[in-house]
Amino acid sequence: MSVKLRAPREHAGRTADRLARDAGEAGRLRPALLDEVVAGIGAVLDFRRPADRALADFFRARPHMGHADRGVVAETAYAVLRRKRLLDHLFGEHPYPGGVLTRAYALAALVRLRGYSVRDLASLLSPVENEWLAAIKAAGRGSLPLAVDCDLPEWIVERLLPIYGDPELRELAHALAQGAPLDLRVNIFKSDRDSALSALVSQGVAAEPTPYSPHGVRLAGKPALARNPLFLDGTIEVQDEGSQLICALVAPRRGEMVVDFCAGAGGKALALGALMRSTGRVYAFDVSEKRLAKLKPRLARSGLSNIHPQRIEGERDPRVKRLAGKIDRVLVDAPCSGLGTLRRNPDLKWRQSPADVARLVEQQGAILDGASALVKPGGRLVYATCSILREENEAVVEGFARAHPEFSALSCAELLAAQRIPLDTGALLRLWPHRHGTDGFFAAAFSR
């Protein structure tokens, strides 16, 4: 659930006009670059692996491509993923006269979504393609069917419409179709937000405090951070503000024993360790050695000594059972559909299915049930997802509450208010990009 530094994403905040200028000295797409755009779209529409990984492999195979050209390819590919339903709708009204659908996506995305004009592409097109692209540019400017306007699969719209209603669902979907800002978390074990902000501003980086997280910084653009001194010395980490607020619900104290279940690359574990000022113990559990390996360099930069990554076989692992009833705070950062992160991962809406969600719901219930055994009397349990589907969120915690009367629900609003965080979404934490400027998150808190 945490935000990661990935080369293909560094272009996400650039404007269409700037990318158009960067495409070449003449300001126009070259035939070879258009061919690469078409190929890049084909790579992400394969859907056999995440889009960012597909593009990373795509660029790795093309070391000759420059920074600006990569930006054109990446941004156009992501534009197609974000608005594929709209493009398919337009193609239904105006069928592409050529034979390669990925070329149709490339041309339509460039003129409808990226700010290029038909004239910019005229020299690269046949006369019939020019005529077709002009029609695509002008078509469908009125009202659109709900699923097309939201650019979501029908099964997702069917699940969200009863929750949000038509107007707000469109707002939510439009927000999910935008690129996400770059949020940072200041490592309070090493520095404080005001000092980090001053350092960033002195480097010429446009930055401001996040509205809710007391340790968050939001950048105006997408500056490269991999070589930034503040990143290299562990003062800042990339983490969405919503993810930071999940850690605020856990609210670990110094010297406590904490478990981050399903820790992944450890973004939340690092945040929890910093809140504890490197005291106590934070167990970062995950079933994937590969994911935990990504935590090691981040942990080294952080300066924290209280994080203990451990690979486990599952919620019934003997190492988990040995901690039963001994843990002060347990965070279950459950594997989920990730549909709250469509701003960053628009391919997820095309790669997930109702059957996938059903399997995840069963897994979420099992993990929450197993992890709850770790919580000692008086301890806290937090369940969180980056999903916006009720069956992964409210339904899971309702089922848990029925099966575990030894746990009492806590008010997330009250937990945040106790830390002077001005955010009240009710007893359950529900974050949405159109309301809060974060990824879509859900969380519930319990006390044993």
Secondary structure, 3 states (H helix, E strand, C coil): CCCCCCHHHHHCCCCHHHHHHHCCCCCCCCHHHHHHHHHHHHHHCCCCCCHHHHHHHHHHCCCCCCHHHHHHHHHHHHHHHHCHHHHHHHHHHCCCCCCCHHHHHHHHHHHHCCCCCHHHHHHHCCHHHHHHHHHHHHCCCCCCCHHHHHCCCHHHHHHHHHHHHHHHHHHHHHHHCCCCCEEEEECCCCCCHHHHHHHHHHCCCCEEECCCCCCEEEECCCCCCCCCHHHHCCCEEECCHHHHHHHHHHCCCCCCEEEEECCCCCHHHHHHHHHCCCCCEEEEEECCHHHHHCHHHHHHHHCCCCEEEEECCCCCCHHHHCCCCCEEEEEEECCCCCHHHCCCCCCHHHHCCHHHHHHHHHHHHHHHHHHHCCEEEEEEEEEEECCCCHHHCHHHHHHHHHHCCCCEEECHHHHHHCCCCCCCCCCCEEECHHHHCCCCEEEEEEEC
